[in-house]
Amino acid sequence: MNGKRPYMDYQQHRAARRLVHECCNYDNGNCILLDNGEPCVCVQSISYSLICRWFRIAVLPLDGKLEAALFHRADRKRCTECGGYFLPKSILHYYDM
């Protein structure tokens, strides 16, 4: 990432809100990691630009399109048939190393 915080549009935010239920730290709208005695709302469920490290590393890869759109803007390519974004296999191989 180049130091700029990604900003989600409405569709991306909705996708992230659906994904947040897959996070092991998500508990009825709250984040267990941020809980310091009082419940703390999960940032992915309320923000268009804040993405916690755990969500980025462990949950976001479940939706490759969303991850590519948010974090690999320079590397992503646009499909000529459907218009969606994707990461080339050569880039994915680089990140697997």
N, C-alpha and C positions, 0 to 999 in steps of 0.2 A: 504494500500500500504506500502511496506517496505522501502520507501525512494528512490528506484530506479525508474528512469523515464522509462516508457514503450517505446519500439522501435518497430515501425510497419514495417512489410515487405511490399512489393509492393502491394499485394492483400488487405491487411488491410488498407493501405494508400488510395487506390482507394475507398474502402468502406466508409472510413471516409470523403473523399471528396464528395461522394454522399450524405452522411448524413448532411453535413454542410449546405445544402440548407434548412434543416428543422429547423435550429436555428433561433430564433426570432431576434438575433443580427446580422445576416448575411445580408449584403446589397450590391449586385453586386460585390462580391469578397472581400468586406471590412467588418470589425467588428465595429459595432456601439459603443460597450463598450470601445474599444481602441481608438476611435476617440477623439482627443483633439484639434480639429480645422483643422487637416489635416487627410485625409483618411489613415487608417492603414489596411494592408492586414490581412485577417483572418488566424491565425496561423495553423489551421487544414488543410487549403488548400495548404500550402507550406512546412510543416514540417513532418518528419517521427517520431518525438519524443516529440514535444510540444503539449500538450492538455490543453486547458483552462478549468478552473473550471466549467464554465457555460455549456460548451459542455459536459463535463464528467457527470455532474449531470442531465441535462435536455434533452440532445440529444442522447448521447451514449446508454442509455437504450432502445432506439428504435431498436437497433441491438444487441440483447442479445449475439450472438456468438462473435461479435467483442469486446463487453465489457468484456466477460469472458476471451477472449484471451489476452486482454491487462492488466486487473486489478485483475483478480482472478486466476492467474496461479497456485497458490498452492491449490486452492479449486476446480479447474475444473477437469472434467473427460472426457475421450475420448470415443465416441460412438463406439461400436464394429461393427456396421453395416456400417456406413458411414465414420467413422474416424474423424468426426467433434468434436469440444469441446463443452461442455455444463456445466452448473452449476446444481448440484443436488438440488432438491426441498427443502431439509432441509437447505441448504445454502441460497437459495433465501428467505425462510421464516425468517431466521436470519436477513437478510438485510432489510426486510420489517418492522421489529420491530421499 
